[in-house]
């Protein structure tokens, strides 16, 4: 897929093609389509980001909650999206030791209980041990608004990486 092809898609085709860029949230691509045509990939990324920024906080929270926990129940049941499955596998989260699985499950639970949404990190930028270290650090935090913003930033980075892969492919 290239940018010229994306720019020629109807709103429905655009939303369908980019619907998985943001986890289970095709509404973002649908909203961004209004700013087409895009001069370059950066303009598209900005339009997608703006769609999220302009959404009410409740919709942003739903976006965060649409993400799976790392090595969580979706991974165990095989129901991760193709993007998430590939990303978690690439980060080594499908080959955890029993101790790592237990720690990750406990940290995921504590994080979700504290903040009301799953821990989100662009795993392509981290090693398995780095992901665990970051989850430990962020789960110990107390600033819910800061964590909400951090997770949104991570969601945008995940989407940027997914879009770059789509455009490169």
N, C-alpha and C positions, 0 to 999 in steps of 0.2 A: 504494500500500500504506500502511496506517496501523497504528498500534501495536495498536489493538483487534483488527484482523484477524490480526496476527502472534500475539497472545496466544491466539487461538482455534485456531491451527494445531496439528496433531499434531506429534509429535517429528520424524517423517520429512519432513513438509511444511515445517516450520520450518527444518530443516537444508538442504533443497533450496532454499528461498527465500533464505536468508542464506548459503548455501554459498560464494558468490563474494565475500562481504564481505572475507574473509581469503583471499588468493590460493591456489587449489588446496587449501584446507584446510577442508572442510565439517565436520570433526570438532569444530571450535571452536563452531560454531552448535549442533551436536548436544549438546555438553556444556553449553552455556549454557541450552538449553531447560529443563533441570531446575529452573532458578530462575524460570520463568514462573509466573504472569503478571507482567509488568513494569509498574511504576507509571508510568514515563515512559522516554523515550529514553535518559536518563542511566543509569537502572537496567539497561537492556539493554546499553549500552556497558560498564558495570561487569561484568556477567555474562560478556560475551565476553572482556574483558580477564582476568578471573579464571580462565577456562578455560585461557588461555594460560599464566598465571602458575603454575597448579597442574600443568601438564604437565611431564614430565621434560625436562631440558635437551636430550636427543637429539631430542625431538619439537619443541621450540622451534627447534633448529637446522634441522630439516627444514622448518619453516615459513619460516625465512629463505631457505633454499635453493630454496623453491618460487617465489620472486620472480624475475622476469626481470631481466637486466641492462638498463640504460637504453640504448635505441637499439642493442640487441645482436642476437644471432642470431634470437631470437623475433620481434623487430620486422622484421628483414630478410626472414624467411620468412613473415610474416603469421600467426604462431601465438600472438600475444599474446591474453590474455583480452580480452573487450570492455572491461572496466574499465581494464585496463592500457593498452590501445590508445588509449582516449579520453584518459586522463591524460597519456600521453607525447605525444600529438598536441597537447593543450592547452598543454603546456609548450614546444612548439616543437621537440621532439626528433625529429620526422619531417622537419624541414626544415634539417638541419645542413649546413654547408659540408663539403667534403672534409677540411679541416684539423681541424674540430671532430669529425667522425666518427673520424678517426685518433686524436686526443687522447683522446676518450671511450673508444674501444676499448682503448687502452693503459692508461688509468687503471682501467677496469673489470677488466682482466686483472691488473694489479698489486694492486688491492684484493682481488680474489678469491683470488689466490695468497697474500697476506699473512694474510687473516682466515678464508678457507674458506667464505665465503658472499658473495653479491652486495651491492654498495652499495645501500642502500635509503634513500629520502628521499621524503617526501610532496610530490611535484612540484607539486601544486596551490598550494602556498605559495611557490613560487620561480619565478624567470625562468630561461630557458635558461642565461644567463651565471652566475646565482647557483647553479644546480645544478652546473655545471662547477667553480666556485670551491669549493663545499662538498666535492665529490668530491676535488679536489686536496688540500684541507686534511685530510680524513679519511683519505685514502690514505697520507698522510705520518705518520699517528699510529702509535703503538706499543702501545697498551693494548687488547689483544684483548677483554678482559672488558668494558671500557667501550664498545667499538664494538659488541659483541654487544647490550648493553643499549640503546644508541642505536638500533640497527636495530629491535629489538623495539618501542621507543617510536614509531619512524616507522611500523612496520607497524600499530600500534594507531591512529595518527592517520589513516593511509590508510583503515583499516576504518571509523573514525568518520565520515569524510567520505563514504564510499560508503554507509553506513547512512543518514546524513542525506539524501543524494540519493534513496535508495529511499523513505524516509518522506515526503519532500517531493513525490515524483512521484505 
